[in-house]
Amino acid sequence: MADRPTTPSTPTDDPESYVGLPDRAAEETARRRGWTTVRSLEPGAMITMEYLEGRLNFTVDNGVVVRCWKG
């Protein structure tokens, strides 16, 4: 019998803690804290809205995170 695939866990830090950070610093911090996928988006970008465990999304304007959410 095959092993069940494991789902990455979601870190427990607050997404709001990334707002106001430079985009590169925010991404490095997120990866250090255990986020497996970090997605940076421009304001108004068209995106898929499926929830992905372990993913952190940033809206970045002029190199600064202005919004952040899980999934």
N, CA, C, O and CB atoms as a CASP TS submission, in Angstrom:
PFRMAT TS
TARGET T0000
AUTHOR 0000-0000-0000
METHOD Language model
MODEL 1
PARENT N/A
ATOM      1  N   MET     1       0.848  -1.172   0.000  1.00  0.00           N
ATOM      2  CA  MET     1       0.000   0.000   0.000  1.00  0.00           C
ATOM      3  C   MET     1       0.898   1.242   0.000  1.00  0.00           C
ATOM      4  O   MET     1       1.870   1.317   0.752  1.00  0.00           O
ATOM      5  CB  MET     1      -0.967  -0.006   1.227  1.00  0.00           C
ATOM      6  N   ALA     2       0.566   2.191  -0.835  1.00  0.00           N
ATOM      7  CA  ALA     2       1.375   3.411  -0.944  1.00  0.00           C
ATOM      8  C   ALA     2       1.100   4.341   0.230  1.00  0.00           C
ATOM      9  O   ALA     2      -0.001   4.381   0.778  1.00  0.00           O
ATOM     10  CB  ALA     2       1.089   4.138  -2.277  1.00  0.00           C
ATOM     11  N   ASP     3       2.145   5.093   0.600  1.00  0.00           N
ATOM     12  CA  ASP     3       1.990   6.087   1.654  1.00  0.00           C
ATOM     13  C   ASP     3       1.086   7.209   1.181  1.00  0.00           C
ATOM     14  O   ASP     3       1.066   7.545  -0.003  1.00  0.00           O
ATOM     15  CB  ASP     3       3.355   6.643   2.087  1.00  0.00           C
ATOM     16  N   ARG     4       0.343   7.785   2.104  1.00  0.00           N
ATOM     17  CA  ARG     4      -0.492   8.933   1.762  1.00  0.00           C
ATOM     18  C   ARG     4       0.406  10.158   1.579  1.00  0.00           C
ATOM     19  O   ARG     4       1.353  10.351   2.342  1.00  0.00           O
ATOM     20  CB  ARG     4      -1.573   9.190   2.863  1.00  0.00           C
ATOM     21  N   PRO     5       0.118  10.971   0.589  1.00  0.00           N
ATOM     22  CA  PRO     5       0.923  12.183   0.429  1.00  0.00           C
ATOM     23  C   PRO     5       0.682  13.119   1.605  1.00  0.00           C
ATOM     24  O   PRO     5      -0.417  13.174   2.157  1.00  0.00           O
ATOM     25  CB  PRO     5       0.591  12.895  -0.907  1.00  0.00           C
ATOM     26  N   THR     6       1.709  13.841   1.974  1.00  0.00           N
ATOM     27  CA  THR     6       1.574  14.788   3.070  1.00  0.00           C
ATOM     28  C   THR     6       1.329  16.175   2.513  1.00  0.00           C
ATOM     29  O   THR     6       1.861  16.544   1.466  1.00  0.00           O
ATOM     30  CB  THR     6       2.824  14.777   3.968  1.00  0.00           C
ATOM     31  N   THR     7       0.526  16.927   3.217  1.00  0.00           N
ATOM     32  CA  THR     7       0.230  18.291   2.835  1.00  0.00           C
ATOM     33  C   THR     7       1.135  19.209   3.647  1.00  0.00           C
ATOM     34  O   THR     7       1.267  19.024   4.857  1.00  0.00           O
ATOM     35  CB  THR     7      -1.277  18.632   3.056  1.00  0.00           C
ATOM     36  N   PRO     8       1.765  20.200   3.003  1.00  0.00           N
ATOM     37  CA  PRO     8       2.612  21.096   3.776  1.00  0.00           C
ATOM     38  C   PRO     8       1.782  21.840   4.811  1.00  0.00           C
ATOM     39  O   PRO     8       0.633  22.205   4.560  1.00  0.00           O
ATOM     40  CB  PRO     8       3.338  22.088   2.855  1.00  0.00           C
ATOM     41  N   SER     9       2.375  22.058   5.970  1.00  0.00           N
ATOM     42  CA  SER     9       1.653  22.794   6.996  1.00  0.00           C
ATOM     43  C   SER     9       1.754  24.290   6.717  1.00  0.00           C
ATOM     44  O   SER     9       2.671  24.755   6.040  1.00  0.00           O
ATOM     45  CB  SER     9       2.202  22.459   8.403  1.00  0.00           C
ATOM     46  N   THR    10       0.802  25.020   7.247  1.00  0.00           N
ATOM     47  CA  THR    10       0.793  26.460   7.082  1.00  0.00           C
ATOM     48  C   THR    10       1.437  27.104   8.303  1.00  0.00           C
ATOM     49  O   THR    10       1.001  26.852   9.426  1.00  0.00           O
ATOM     50  CB  THR    10      -0.645  26.985   6.871  1.00  0.00           C
ATOM     51  N   PRO    11       2.456  27.923   8.111  1.00  0.00           N
ATOM     52  CA  PRO    11       3.032  28.636   9.254  1.00  0.00           C
ATOM     53  C   PRO    11       1.970  29.487   9.949  1.00  0.00           C
ATOM     54  O   PRO    11       0.960  29.850   9.346  1.00  0.00           O
ATOM     55  CB  PRO    11       4.211  29.521   8.800  1.00  0.00           C
ATOM     56  N   THR    12       2.204  29.794  11.199  1.00  0.00           N
ATOM     57  CA  THR    12       1.195  30.489  11.997  1.00  0.00           C
ATOM     58  C   THR    12       1.453  31.984  12.138  1.00  0.00           C
ATOM     59  O   THR    12       0.736  32.658  12.878  1.00  0.00           O
ATOM     60  CB  THR    12       1.120  29.873  13.357  1.00  0.00           C
ATOM     61  N   ASP    13       2.460  32.520  11.447  1.00  0.00           N
ATOM     62  CA  ASP    13       2.697  33.956  11.577  1.00  0.00           C
ATOM     63  C   ASP    13       1.578  34.756  10.926  1.00  0.00           C
ATOM     64  O   ASP    13       0.863  34.245  10.064  1.00  0.00           O
ATOM     65  CB  ASP    13       4.041  34.333  10.957  1.00  0.00           C
ATOM     66  N   ASP    14       1.428  36.000  11.335  1.00  0.00           N
ATOM     67  CA  ASP    14       0.349  36.869  10.864  1.00  0.00           C
ATOM     68  C   ASP    14       0.717  37.490   9.520  1.00  0.00           C
ATOM     69  O   ASP    14       1.740  38.169   9.425  1.00  0.00           O
ATOM     70  CB  ASP    14       0.048  37.973  11.900  1.00  0.00           C
ATOM     71  N   PRO    15      -0.093  37.276   8.474  1.00  0.00           N
ATOM     72  CA  PRO    15       0.211  37.866   7.174  1.00  0.00           C
ATOM     73  C   PRO    15       0.363  39.389   7.223  1.00  0.00           C
ATOM     74  O   PRO    15       1.120  39.958   6.436  1.00  0.00           O
ATOM     75  CB  PRO    15      -0.870  37.502   6.192  1.00  0.00           C
ATOM     76  N   GLU    16      -0.340  40.045   8.128  1.00  0.00           N
ATOM     77  CA  GLU    16      -0.229  41.505   8.230  1.00  0.00           C
ATOM     78  C   GLU    16       1.183  41.949   8.615  1.00  0.00           C
ATOM     79  O   GLU    16       1.553  43.100   8.386  1.00  0.00           O
ATOM     80  CB  GLU    16      -1.231  42.035   9.253  1.00  0.00           C
ATOM     81  N   SER    17       1.972  41.042   9.198  1.00  0.00           N
ATOM     82  CA  SER    17       3.331  41.415   9.606  1.00  0.00           C
ATOM     83  C   SER    17       4.239  41.683   8.408  1.00  0.00           C
ATOM     84  O   SER    17       5.323  42.244   8.573  1.00  0.00           O
ATOM     85  CB  SER    17       3.936  40.318  10.469  1.00  0.00           C
ATOM     86  N   TYR    18       3.814  41.291   7.205  1.00  0.00           N
ATOM     87  CA  TYR    18       4.617  41.504   6.001  1.00  0.00           C
ATOM     88  C   TYR    18       4.305  42.836   5.313  1.00  0.00           C
ATOM     89  O   TYR    18       5.104  43.330   4.517  1.00  0.00           O
ATOM     90  CB  TYR    18       4.392  40.362   5.027  1.00  0.00           C
ATOM     91  N   VAL    19       3.147  43.412   5.621  1.00  0.00           N
ATOM     92  CA  VAL    19       2.736  44.663   4.985  1.00  0.00           C
ATOM     93  C   VAL    19       3.710  45.771   5.394  1.00  0.00           C
ATOM     94  O   VAL    19       4.013  45.960   6.572  1.00  0.00           O
ATOM     95  CB  VAL    19       1.266  45.039   5.378  1.00  0.00           C
ATOM     96  N   GLY    20       4.188  46.493   4.378  1.00  0.00           N
ATOM     97  CA  GLY    20       5.140  47.575   4.607  1.00  0.00           C
ATOM     98  C   GLY    20       6.594  47.178   4.411  1.00  0.00           C
ATOM     99  O   GLY    20       7.475  48.036   4.369  1.00  0.00           O
ATOM    100  N   LEU    21       6.849  45.865   4.289  1.00  0.00           N
ATOM    101  CA  LEU    21       8.230  45.400   4.078  1.00  0.00           C
ATOM    102  C   LEU    21       8.599  45.493   2.598  1.00  0.00           C
ATOM    103  O   LEU    21       7.735  45.381   1.728  1.00  0.00           O
ATOM    104  CB  LEU    21       8.403  43.941   4.584  1.00  0.00           C
ATOM    105  N   PRO    22       9.890  45.698   2.318  1.00  0.00           N
ATOM    106  CA  PRO    22      10.335  45.582   0.923  1.00  0.00           C
ATOM    107  C   PRO    22      10.054  44.163   0.430  1.00  0.00           C
ATOM    108  O   PRO    22      10.140  43.211   1.206  1.00  0.00           O
ATOM    109  CB  PRO    22      11.859  45.928   0.784  1.00  0.00           C
ATOM    110  N   ASP    23       9.720  44.015  -0.849  1.00  0.00           N
ATOM    111  CA  ASP    23       9.293  42.706  -1.363  1.00  0.00           C
ATOM    112  C   ASP    23      10.325  41.610  -1.158  1.00  0.00           C
ATOM    113  O   ASP    23       9.967  40.496  -0.777  1.00  0.00           O
ATOM    114  CB  ASP    23       8.978  42.813  -2.826  1.00  0.00           C
ATOM    115  N   ARG    24      11.586  41.898  -1.400  1.00  0.00           N
ATOM    116  CA  ARG    24      12.602  40.831  -1.239  1.00  0.00           C
ATOM    117  C   ARG    24      12.753  40.414   0.215  1.00  0.00           C
ATOM    118  O   ARG    24      12.885  39.226   0.511  1.00  0.00           O
ATOM    119  CB  ARG    24      13.962  41.298  -1.781  1.00  0.00           C
ATOM    120  N   ALA    25      12.734  41.381   1.123  1.00  0.00           N
ATOM    121  CA  ALA    25      12.847  41.066   2.550  1.00  0.00           C
ATOM    122  C   ALA    25      11.636  40.256   3.009  1.00  0.00           C
ATOM    123  O   ALA    25      11.775  39.328   3.805  1.00  0.00           O
ATOM    124  CB  ALA    25      12.977  42.363   3.388  1.00  0.00           C
ATOM    125  N   ALA    26      10.455  40.603   2.512  1.00  0.00           N
ATOM    126  CA  ALA    26       9.245  39.870   2.872  1.00  0.00           C
ATOM    127  C   ALA    26       9.320  38.433   2.381  1.00  0.00           C
ATOM    128  O   ALA    26       8.972  37.507   3.115  1.00  0.00           O
ATOM    129  CB  ALA    26       8.006  40.561   2.296  1.00  0.00           C
ATOM    130  N   GLU    27       9.771  38.240   1.147  1.00  0.00           N
ATOM    131  CA  GLU    27       9.874  36.880   0.609  1.00  0.00           C
ATOM    132  C   GLU    27      10.893  36.055   1.380  1.00  0.00           C
ATOM    133  O   GLU    27      10.628  34.899   1.709  1.00  0.00           O
ATOM    134  CB  GLU    27      10.251  36.920  -0.872  1.00  0.00           C
ATOM    135  N   GLU    28      12.051  36.629   1.673  1.00  0.00           N
ATOM    136  CA  GLU    28      13.077  35.902   2.437  1.00  0.00           C
ATOM    137  C   GLU    28      12.561  35.531   3.821  1.00  0.00           C
ATOM    138  O   GLU    28      12.781  34.415   4.291  1.00  0.00           O
ATOM    139  CB  GLU    28      14.362  36.746   2.562  1.00  0.00           C
ATOM    140  N   THR    29      11.880  36.462   4.470  1.00  0.00           N
ATOM    141  CA  THR    29      11.324  36.200   5.802  1.00  0.00           C
ATOM    142  C   THR    29      10.272  35.097   5.741  1.00  0.00           C
ATOM    143  O   THR    29      10.255  34.204   6.589  1.00  0.00           O
ATOM    144  CB  THR    29      10.712  37.483   6.394  1.00  0.00           C
ATOM    145  N   ALA    30       9.402  35.157   4.746  1.00  0.00           N
ATOM    146  CA  ALA    30       8.358  34.144   4.605  1.00  0.00           C
ATOM    147  C   ALA    30       8.963  32.752   4.419  1.00  0.00           C
ATOM    148  O   ALA    30       8.504  31.790   5.035  1.00  0.00           O
ATOM    149  CB  ALA    30       7.443  34.483   3.422  1.00  0.00           C
ATOM    150  N   ARG    31       9.964  32.644   3.596  1.00  0.00           N
ATOM    151  CA  ARG    31      10.594  31.332   3.365  1.00  0.00           C
ATOM    152  C   ARG    31      11.293  30.834   4.629  1.00  0.00           C
ATOM    153  O   ARG    31      11.248  29.642   4.936  1.00  0.00           O
ATOM    154  CB  ARG    31      11.606  31.414   2.199  1.00  0.00           C
ATOM    155  N   ARG    32      11.936  31.738   5.357  1.00  0.00           N
ATOM    156  CA  ARG    32      12.583  31.362   6.623  1.00  0.00           C
ATOM    157  C   ARG    32      11.563  30.865   7.641  1.00  0.00           C
ATOM    158  O   ARG    32      11.861  29.989   8.452  1.00  0.00           O
ATOM    159  CB  ARG    32      13.358  32.553   7.201  1.00  0.00           C
ATOM    160  N   ARG    33      10.369  31.427   7.592  1.00  0.00           N
ATOM    161  CA  ARG    33       9.317  31.053   8.537  1.00  0.00           C
ATOM    162  C   ARG    33       8.553  29.802   8.105  1.00  0.00           C
ATOM    163  O   ARG    33       7.660  29.346   8.819  1.00  0.00           O
ATOM    164  CB  ARG    33       8.351  32.201   8.706  1.00  0.00           C
ATOM    165  N   GLY    34       8.898  29.244   6.941  1.00  0.00           N
ATOM    166  CA  GLY    34       8.332  27.957   6.545  1.00  0.00           C
ATOM    167  C   GLY    34       7.298  27.971   5.441  1.00  0.00           C
ATOM    168  O   GLY    34       6.717  26.928   5.139  1.00  0.00           O
ATOM    169  N   TRP    35       7.044  29.137   4.818  1.00  0.00           N
ATOM    170  CA  TRP    35       6.112  29.169   3.683  1.00  0.00           C
ATOM    171  C   TRP    35       6.767  28.479   2.501  1.00  0.00           C
ATOM    172  O   TRP    35       7.884  28.832   2.121  1.00  0.00           O
ATOM    173  CB  TRP    35       5.707  30.634   3.316  1.00  0.00           C
ATOM    174  N   THR    36       6.088  27.499   1.912  1.00  0.00           N
ATOM    175  CA  THR    36       6.686  26.734   0.819  1.00  0.00           C
ATOM    176  C   THR    36       6.555  27.437  -0.524  1.00  0.00           C
ATOM    177  O   THR    36       7.384  27.240  -1.412  1.00  0.00           O
ATOM    178  CB  THR    36       6.050  25.367   0.738  1.00  0.00           C
ATOM    179  N   THR    37       5.525  28.252  -0.676  1.00  0.00           N
ATOM    180  CA  THR    37       5.324  29.007  -1.909  1.00  0.00           C
ATOM    181  C   THR    37       5.028  30.451  -1.536  1.00  0.00           C
ATOM    182  O   THR    37       4.188  30.728  -0.680  1.00  0.00           O
ATOM    183  CB  THR    37       4.168  28.398  -2.771  1.00  0.00           C
ATOM    184  N   VAL    38       5.736  31.373  -2.196  1.00  0.00           N
ATOM    185  CA  VAL    38       5.500  32.800  -1.993  1.00  0.00           C
ATOM    186  C   VAL    38       5.221  33.399  -3.362  1.00  0.00           C
ATOM    187  O   VAL    38       6.022  33.269  -4.288  1.00  0.00           O
ATOM    188  CB  VAL    38       6.725  33.507  -1.287  1.00  0.00           C
ATOM    189  N   ARG    39       4.068  34.060  -3.475  1.00  0.00           N
ATOM    190  CA  ARG    39       3.652  34.609  -4.763  1.00  0.00           C
ATOM    191  C   ARG    39       3.523  36.126  -4.635  1.00  0.00           C
ATOM    192  O   ARG    39       2.761  36.625  -3.807  1.00  0.00           O
ATOM    193  CB  ARG    39       2.305  33.974  -5.237  1.00  0.00           C
ATOM    194  N   SER    40       4.276  36.855  -5.462  1.00  0.00           N
ATOM    195  CA  SER    40       4.215  38.311  -5.492  1.00  0.00           C
ATOM    196  C   SER    40       3.419  38.756  -6.714  1.00  0.00           C
ATOM    197  O   SER    40       3.650  38.284  -7.827  1.00  0.00           O
ATOM    198  CB  SER    40       5.639  38.927  -5.509  1.00  0.00           C
ATOM    199  N   LEU    41       2.491  39.658  -6.492  1.00  0.00           N
ATOM    200  CA  LEU    41       1.582  40.100  -7.544  1.00  0.00           C
ATOM    201  C   LEU    41       1.529  41.620  -7.599  1.00  0.00           C
ATOM    202  O   LEU    41       1.694  42.297  -6.584  1.00  0.00           O
ATOM    203  CB  LEU    41       0.177  39.526  -7.321  1.00  0.00           C
ATOM    204  N   GLU    42       1.299  42.145  -8.790  1.00  0.00           N
ATOM    205  CA  GLU    42       1.096  43.580  -8.944  1.00  0.00           C
ATOM    206  C   GLU    42      -0.329  43.919  -8.530  1.00  0.00           C
ATOM    207  O   GLU    42      -1.204  43.057  -8.612  1.00  0.00           O
ATOM    208  CB  GLU    42       1.374  44.035 -10.408  1.00  0.00           C
ATOM    209  N   PRO    43      -0.593  45.151  -8.085  1.00  0.00           N
ATOM    210  CA  PRO    43      -1.967  45.532  -7.769  1.00  0.00           C
ATOM    211  C   PRO    43      -2.878  45.323  -8.986  1.00  0.00           C
ATOM    212  O   PRO    43      -2.529  45.698 -10.106  1.00  0.00           O
ATOM    213  CB  PRO    43      -2.022  47.004  -7.302  1.00  0.00           C
ATOM    214  N   GLY    44      -4.030  44.731  -8.754  1.00  0.00           N
ATOM    215  CA  GLY    44      -4.994  44.500  -9.826  1.00  0.00           C
ATOM    216  C   GLY    44      -4.694  43.315 -10.717  1.00  0.00           C
ATOM    217  O   GLY    44      -5.389  43.111 -11.712  1.00  0.00           O
ATOM    218  N   ALA    45      -3.672  42.520 -10.389  1.00  0.00           N
ATOM    219  CA  ALA    45      -3.309  41.362 -11.210  1.00  0.00           C
ATOM    220  C   ALA    45      -4.443  40.335 -11.216  1.00  0.00           C
ATOM    221  O   ALA    45      -5.116  40.132 -10.205  1.00  0.00           O
ATOM    222  CB  ALA    45      -2.001  40.714 -10.690  1.00  0.00           C
ATOM    223  N   MET    46      -4.644  39.697 -12.363  1.00  0.00           N
ATOM    224  CA  MET    46      -5.610  38.609 -12.476  1.00  0.00           C
ATOM    225  C   MET    46      -4.944  37.347 -11.929  1.00  0.00           C
ATOM    226  O   MET    46      -3.852  36.977 -12.361  1.00  0.00           O
ATOM    227  CB  MET    46      -6.088  38.410 -13.971  1.00  0.00           C
ATOM    228  N   ILE    47      -5.605  36.689 -10.978  1.00  0.00           N
ATOM    229  CA  ILE    47      -5.020  35.503 -10.359  1.00  0.00           C
ATOM    230  C   ILE    47      -6.070  34.417 -10.198  1.00  0.00           C
ATOM    231  O   ILE    47      -7.273  34.677 -10.222  1.00  0.00           O
ATOM    232  CB  ILE    47      -4.401  35.850  -8.999  1.00  0.00           C
ATOM    233  N   THR    48      -5.583  33.189 -10.032  1.00  0.00           N
ATOM    234  CA  THR    48      -6.475  32.096  -9.671  1.00  0.00           C
ATOM    235  C   THR    48      -6.702  32.184  -8.164  1.00  0.00           C
ATOM    236  O   THR    48      -5.824  32.635  -7.429  1.00  0.00           O
ATOM    237  CB  THR    48      -5.882  30.692 -10.091  1.00  0.00           C
ATOM    238  N   MET    49      -7.846  31.766  -7.716  1.00  0.00           N
ATOM    239  CA  MET    49      -8.178  31.923  -6.304  1.00  0.00           C
ATOM    240  C   MET    49      -8.265  30.599  -5.550  1.00  0.00           C
ATOM    241  O   MET    49      -8.810  30.557  -4.447  1.00  0.00           O
ATOM    242  CB  MET    49      -9.479  32.653  -6.174  1.00  0.00           C
ATOM    243  N   GLU    50      -7.737  29.515  -6.125  1.00  0.00           N
ATOM    244  CA  GLU    50      -7.759  28.264  -5.383  1.00  0.00           C
ATOM    245  C   GLU    50      -6.861  28.399  -4.163  1.00  0.00           C
ATOM    246  O   GLU    50      -5.832  29.073  -4.202  1.00  0.00           O
ATOM    247  CB  GLU    50      -7.310  27.076  -6.274  1.00  0.00           C
ATOM    248  N   TYR    51      -7.262  27.754  -3.095  1.00  0.00           N
ATOM    249  CA  TYR    51      -6.488  27.804  -1.860  1.00  0.00           C
ATOM    250  C   TYR    51      -5.388  26.758  -1.927  1.00  0.00           C
ATOM    251  O   TYR    51      -5.655  25.587  -2.198  1.00  0.00           O
ATOM    252  CB  TYR    51      -7.394  27.575  -0.619  1.00  0.00           C
ATOM    253  N   LEU    52      -4.165  27.173  -1.683  1.00  0.00           N
ATOM    254  CA  LEU    52      -3.028  26.255  -1.663  1.00  0.00           C
ATOM    255  C   LEU    52      -2.377  26.334  -0.299  1.00  0.00           C
ATOM    256  O   LEU    52      -1.815  27.364   0.077  1.00  0.00           O
ATOM    257  CB  LEU    52      -2.005  26.587  -2.789  1.00  0.00           C
ATOM    258  N   GLU    53      -2.456  25.242   0.438  1.00  0.00           N
ATOM    259  CA  GLU    53      -1.851  25.167   1.769  1.00  0.00           C
ATOM    260  C   GLU    53      -0.363  25.483   1.675  1.00  0.00           C
ATOM    261  O   GLU    53       0.331  24.950   0.810  1.00  0.00           O
ATOM    262  CB  GLU    53      -2.071  23.766   2.400  1.00  0.00           C
ATOM    263  N   GLY    54       0.125  26.338   2.553  1.00  0.00           N
ATOM    264  CA  GLY    54       1.550  26.667   2.581  1.00  0.00           C
ATOM    265  C   GLY    54       1.954  27.792   1.651  1.00  0.00           C
ATOM    266  O   GLY    54       3.141  28.097   1.535  1.00  0.00           O
ATOM    267  N   ARG    55       0.965  28.436   0.967  1.00  0.00           N
ATOM    268  CA  ARG    55       1.302  29.536   0.057  1.00  0.00           C
ATOM    269  C   ARG    55       0.961  30.868   0.715  1.00  0.00           C
ATOM    270  O   ARG    55      -0.071  31.008   1.373  1.00  0.00           O
ATOM    271  CB  ARG    55       0.549  29.388  -1.295  1.00  0.00           C
ATOM    272  N   LEU    56       1.848  31.843   0.524  1.00  0.00           N
ATOM    273  CA  LEU    56       1.634  33.206   0.982  1.00  0.00           C
ATOM    274  C   LEU    56       1.642  34.110  -0.240  1.00  0.00           C
ATOM    275  O   LEU    56       2.541  34.030  -1.077  1.00  0.00           O
ATOM    276  CB  LEU    56       2.718  33.642   2.021  1.00  0.00           C
ATOM    277  N   ASN    57       0.642  34.963  -0.337  1.00  0.00           N
ATOM    278  CA  ASN    57       0.490  35.870  -1.473  1.00  0.00           C
ATOM    279  C   ASN    57       0.781  37.302  -1.039  1.00  0.00           C
ATOM    280  O   ASN    57       0.331  37.738   0.021  1.00  0.00           O
ATOM    281  CB  ASN    57      -0.931  35.764  -2.073  1.00  0.00           C
ATOM    282  N   PHE    58       1.520  38.020  -1.845  1.00  0.00           N
ATOM    283  CA  PHE    58       1.797  39.433  -1.604  1.00  0.00           C
ATOM    284  C   PHE    58       1.272  40.247  -2.771  1.00  0.00           C
ATOM    285  O   PHE    58       1.422  39.844  -3.924  1.00  0.00           O
ATOM    286  CB  PHE    58       3.313  39.681  -1.401  1.00  0.00           C
ATOM    287  N   THR    59       0.660  41.386  -2.488  1.00  0.00           N
ATOM    288  CA  THR    59       0.462  42.407  -3.501  1.00  0.00           C
ATOM    289  C   THR    59       1.583  43.406  -3.267  1.00  0.00           C
ATOM    290  O   THR    59       1.738  43.937  -2.167  1.00  0.00           O
ATOM    291  CB  THR    59      -0.986  43.080  -3.420  1.00  0.00           C
ATOM    292  N   VAL    60       2.368  43.660  -4.317  1.00  0.00           N
ATOM    293  CA  VAL    60       3.551  44.515  -4.214  1.00  0.00           C
ATOM    294  C   VAL    60       3.374  45.730  -5.115  1.00  0.00           C
ATOM    295  O   VAL    60       3.090  45.604  -6.307  1.00  0.00           O
ATOM    296  CB  VAL    60       4.841  43.733  -4.593  1.00  0.00           C
ATOM    297  N   ASP    61       3.548  46.915  -4.518  1.00  0.00           N
ATOM    298  CA  ASP    61       3.448  48.168  -5.258  1.00  0.00           C
ATOM    299  C   ASP    61       4.725  48.977  -5.003  1.00  0.00           C
ATOM    300  O   ASP    61       5.053  49.295  -3.860  1.00  0.00           O
ATOM    301  CB  ASP    61       2.164  48.979  -4.836  1.00  0.00           C
ATOM    302  N   ASN    62       5.429  49.300  -6.072  1.00  0.00           N
ATOM    303  CA  ASN    62       6.690  50.051  -5.969  1.00  0.00           C
ATOM    304  C   ASN    62       7.684  49.382  -5.024  1.00  0.00           C
ATOM    305  O   ASN    62       8.382  50.056  -4.266  1.00  0.00           O
ATOM    306  CB  ASN    62       6.415  51.475  -5.495  1.00  0.00           C
ATOM    307  N   GLY    63       7.743  48.039  -5.075  1.00  0.00           N
ATOM    308  CA  GLY    63       8.732  47.293  -4.290  1.00  0.00           C
ATOM    309  C   GLY    63       8.385  47.078  -2.837  1.00  0.00           C
ATOM    310  O   GLY    63       9.216  46.592  -2.070  1.00  0.00           O
ATOM    311  N   VAL    64       7.145  47.437  -2.432  1.00  0.00           N
ATOM    312  CA  VAL    64       6.725  47.301  -1.040  1.00  0.00           C
ATOM    313  C   VAL    64       5.443  46.470  -0.977  1.00  0.00           C
ATOM    314  O   VAL    64       4.538  46.648  -1.791  1.00  0.00           O
ATOM    315  CB  VAL    64       6.510  48.697  -0.386  1.00  0.00           C
ATOM    316  N   VAL    65       5.376  45.567  -0.008  1.00  0.00           N
ATOM    317  CA  VAL    65       4.179  44.750   0.194  1.00  0.00           C
ATOM    318  C   VAL    65       3.063  45.638   0.737  1.00  0.00           C
ATOM    319  O   VAL    65       3.210  46.273   1.781  1.00  0.00           O
ATOM    320  CB  VAL    65       4.466  43.558   1.168  1.00  0.00           C
ATOM    321  N   VAL    66       1.931  45.674   0.002  1.00  0.00           N
ATOM    322  CA  VAL    66       0.799  46.490   0.438  1.00  0.00           C
ATOM    323  C   VAL    66      -0.384  45.624   0.908  1.00  0.00           C
ATOM    324  O   VAL    66      -1.318  46.128   1.532  1.00  0.00           O
ATOM    325  CB  VAL    66       0.353  47.411  -0.702  1.00  0.00           C
ATOM    326  N   ARG    67      -0.333  44.333   0.606  1.00  0.00           N
ATOM    327  CA  ARG    67      -1.371  43.394   1.037  1.00  0.00           C
ATOM    328  C   ARG    67      -0.758  42.010   1.111  1.00  0.00           C
ATOM    329  O   ARG    67       0.135  41.679   0.331  1.00  0.00           O
ATOM    330  CB  ARG    67      -2.599  43.411   0.069  1.00  0.00           C
ATOM    331  N   CYS    68      -1.235  41.199   2.045  1.00  0.00           N
ATOM    332  CA  CYS    68      -0.708  39.838   2.191  1.00  0.00           C
ATOM    333  C   CYS    68      -1.817  38.929   2.691  1.00  0.00           C
ATOM    334  O   CYS    68      -2.574  39.301   3.588  1.00  0.00           O
ATOM    335  CB  CYS    68       0.511  39.805   3.161  1.00  0.00           C
ATOM    336  N   TRP    69      -1.916  37.715   2.102  1.00  0.00           N
ATOM    337  CA  TRP    69      -2.924  36.750   2.544  1.00  0.00           C
ATOM    338  C   TRP    69      -2.427  35.330   2.294  1.00  0.00           C
ATOM    339  O   TRP    69      -1.570  35.078   1.447  1.00  0.00           O
ATOM    340  CB  TRP    69      -4.272  36.988   1.818  1.00  0.00           C
ATOM    341  N   LYS    70      -3.009  34.409   3.077  1.00  0.00           N
ATOM    342  CA  LYS    70      -2.659  32.991   2.972  1.00  0.00           C
ATOM    343  C   LYS    70      -3.403  32.345   1.817  1.00  0.00           C
ATOM    344  O   LYS    70      -4.478  32.789   1.411  1.00  0.00           O
ATOM    345  CB  LYS    70      -2.974  32.253   4.284  1.00  0.00           C
ATOM    346  N   GLY    71      -2.799  31.282   1.299  1.00  0.00           N
ATOM    347  CA  GLY    71      -3.488  30.446   0.346  1.00  0.00           C
ATOM    348  C   GLY    71      -3.132  30.666  -1.061  1.00  0.00           C
ATOM    349  O   GLY    71      -3.669  29.999  -1.945  1.00  0.00           O
TER
END
